[in-house]
Amino acid sequence: MQTRRLGDRTVSAIGLGAMPLSRPHHATGELPDRAQAIETVLAALDVGVTLIDTADCYGPDVDGFGHNEELVAEALRRAGNPDVLVATKGGIQRDGATWPICGRPGYVREAAYGSLSRLGVDVIDLYQHHRPDPDVPYAETIGAFKDLHDEGVVRAVGLSNADPAQIREAHGILGDALVAVQNQLSPSFRTSEPELDLCDELGLAFLPWSPLGGMRHAHELAADFAPFGEVAEEHGVSPYQVAVAWLLAKSPNVVPIPGASRPASIRDSAAAVHVELTPEQFTALEKG
C-alpha cells in the first residue's frame, strides 16, 4: 500500500468509505450481514488501509443514528485497535429516511461528543463538517469546529461538500487545523475540480467520496465511460481500479475513499495503487 499525507499524519493512499456497511441494499432493502461488514473492515486493514471514513448519521432509516460509527469501532477492537485514522462527520441529523442539516454550534458540539462515545476514543482523529447549513452562517458553524480543536476534542478538522469560497473562509478561521476536504469526484461527477485545485494550493488533502460514481457494476462504468473500460482491458484490471488510479494520478493530495460492503470490493479498490497509468491513458481518462 502506498501512503499519502493528511495533515501531520501519513495514511494509506486509498481509504475505506464505511457508509455502505450500514445502508440497506438497493434491491433487497436488507442491511449487510454484520459479520460480513466487520470482515470488510478487517479486509481493508489486511491490505494496508489506514484511513476509515464514517459519520454519525450513517445507518438504517429506523434507529440507525450512530450505527456506522459503532460498527467501525467494533471492527477495530476486534483487530486490536491498530493505528488507523478514523474520520467521522457531524452536522446532519436523521429523521427516518430524511437527513436534516444542522450547523448550529451547539449541535456541532453535541454531535462531536456523541461520536467520541460511539467510537470509544478520547479524541477524534479527523472531524469533518458534513454539509453547509443554509440557515446558519458558515463562520458560526466552523467556529464551533475550531473550538473543538482548540479544546483538544478533535485532532484535526475537515470539510465536506464545501465550495471554494467556503473552503477559503474555513481556512481563514481554522488555519493549520484544517487538513482535508471531502467532496464528490468521480468519472461521472467532475464539478469538484475547482475544489481539488484549491486543496492543491492550500496543501489540503482531498478525499473524493463516491469515487466510483455510484456505479454498481463494472460493466456500467465501462459502458458509460468507454476509456475506463479500455484502459482496464489494457492493464487486465477492473474498471473500478482504473477509476481510483485516475483519481490518484490527478494530484498527490488525493486520497480516494471508495465505499465497500464486501471484503472483495475493498481488496479490488485498494489494488488500484499498483495501476500505473501512462500519460496517454491519463489524458484519455481526463476526457472521459
N, C-alpha and C positions, 0 to 999 in steps of 0.2 A: 504493500500500500504506500502510495506517495503521500506527502504531507504538504500542508499549506499553513499560512499564518492567519490567526483570528485574534486580533488584539495582541496580547502578550503571550498567547498560547499557540502551540503547534497542534494541529488536528489533522485527521485524515483528509485527503483531497476530496473524498466523497463521504457524505454523511448519510444517516438514515432518517427519512421522514416517517415518523411513527404514527401519523394520523390514521392510515388505513387499518391499523391494528384494532382500532376502536370504532370503526364505522361499519354499518350493515352492508352486506354485499348487494350490489346494484340489482342483481337478478333474484336472489333468494330472500333478501331482507334480513338475513341472519348475520350476527357478529362472527368474526373469525374465531375459531376454536381457541380458547385461552392458552392451552398448551402449545398450539402451533404459533400463536402470537409471540409467546415467550421464546420459543425456538427461533423465531425470526430475528429477534433482538440478539440472541446468542450467536446466531449465524453471522450477523453483522460484526459482532465483536471478533469472531473467529477469523474473518477476512481482513481485520485490521481497522475497522471503522471505530473512530474515537469521538465522533460528534453525533449526537442524537437530538432531533428536534421534536418537541412536543408542544402542548398548550393545555391550559386548564379546561377549555371548552370542548376539546376533542372527546367525543363519546357518543353513545346512542342517544336517541331523542328523549327517552324516558329515563330519568335518574342517571344521566350519563356524565354530568359535570365532574371533571377530575378523573374520569375513567382511564384516559391515556397516561396521565402522569403516574397514577398508581401502578399501572401495568409496567411501565418502563422501570419504575423504582423496584418492583418485584423482580423483574428480569435481571437488573444489575445486582441485586442482593444475591440471587442465585449464582451469578458469575463471580461473586466475591468482591463486589464493589470495585471494579477496575477503574483505572484513571481515564475517565471518559468525560468530555464536556457535554453536559446536558443543558440544552437551550429550551426554555419554555416561554410562553407568551401570556400577557394579560391585557384586558381591555374589551373583551367580548363576553357577554353573558349568554345564558341559554334559557329559552322558554319553550320547551318541547322541541319542535322542529325549526323554530326561529332562533336567530343568533343576534340579539340586540347589541349594538355597540355602546360602550360606556367608557368615556375618557375622563370622568370626574376624578380628581386627585384622591379623594377619599376611597373611591372604589379601587383605584390602582393599588393603593397600599393594602387594602383588604385582600385583593386578589393575590398579591405577592406573598403575603403571609400564608394564605391558603395553599399556594404552590409549594412553599417551604415545607409545610406539614406533609403534603401528599408525597413529595419527592424524598422526604426523610433526610433533609440536608440542613446544615446551619446557614448556608449562603447559596444563592442561586448563581450558577456559573455565568449564564447569559440570559438576561431578562429582556424580552422584546415587546415593544408596544404593538399590539396585534393589528390595529387599524384605526386611522384617524376618526374622531367623533366630530361630526359637523356641528354639534350643539355645544362643544366645549373648545375654547381657544387652544390651539395646538401647544402653545408655550406653557399653558397651565398643566396640561397632561404630561408633557415632557419634564416639566419642573418636578413632578411627583417622582418620576424615574430618577432624576438627579438626586433627590433627597434619599431615595432608597440606596443609591450607590454611595453617597456620602456617609450614610449611616452604617455601611457595611452589610446591608441586607442582600445586595447583589454585587457581583464582582465586575460586571460589565453590562452595557446596555446595547440593545439592538432595536432597529425599526423594522416594521413590516408594512407593506402596501403604502409606502410613502412616495411622494413625488419629489423632484429635485428641490423645489422651494422648501418643502418640509424637511428634507434631509439637511439642507444648509441651516435652516432655523434650529433644528435639533442639535446640529454640530456646534452651533454658536452657544447653546445652553450647556451641553454636556462636555464639550471638549474631548479629551482623550478617553473619557468614559464611554463614548460612542465607538463601537468597534465593528458593527455589521448592519447590513440592510438586507432584508429578505423580501424579494418581490417575485412575481411570476415571470418566468422567462423560459421559453421552450421553442421548438421548431414551429409550433402553431401560434405562439404568443410572443411577439418580439417588441412590444411597445415599451418595455423597460430598458431598452438600450441606453437612453439618456441617464437613467439612474445608475447603470453599470459604469458608464463613463465618469460620472461624478464620484462614485466609490473609488475608481482608479485615481482620480485627482486627489481625494482626501485620504487615501490609504486605508479604506474600509473594506472588509470582506463583503462579498456579495453572494448571498445564498439563494439561488433560484429555487422557488418552490414549484411543484408540478413540472419538473424539467422534462418529463416525457410527454407533456401536453395533454394529459388525461387520456391518452390512447390506451385502451385496454388490451389490445392485441398488436403484436409486432407487425402483422400484415397491414393494419390500418396506417401505421406510421410510414411503412414502406410505400403504400399505395398513394397516400395523400401528399407525401413529400419524397418524391422519387429519388433525389440524390442520397437520402439517408439509406434507402434500400440498396442502392447501387454500391455505395461505399461499404455497407455491411457485407455484401457479397464479396467485394474485393479483399476484405480482411477476414472473412469467414467467421463473423460475429453477428450478434443480433442488432437490428436497427436501434434498439434501446441503448446498447453500448455506444453506438455511433453518436446518438443524441447527447449522451453525457460527455463523451470525448470532445464533441464540438463545443460544448459549454466550457469545459476545462481549457480548451485551446484559445478561447476568447480573451482570457485575462488570467494572470496568476493570482488574482484576488477572488476568483470564482470558486465556490465550494458547493456543488450541487447537493441537494438533499432529496433524492428520489424516494418516493413512498414505496412501501412493500408490506404485504400481508403474508408472504410465504418465504421461507428461507431461500428457495431457488431464485426468487426475484432480486433480493439484495445481493446475492452472490453474483448474479449476472451484471447488475448495475456496477458493483464495485470493481469488476474486471475491466471496466472502461478505462482505468488508469493505464492499462497496457496497450491501448489502441493509439498508435502514433499516426496522426493524420499528415499527409503530405500537404504542401502549400496549395496544390491544385485541388485536393479533396476539400480542404477547409474553405477555399473560395467557392466551390460548388455548393457546399452546405450553407454558407452565408447567403447565397442567392435563393436557397430553399428549393 
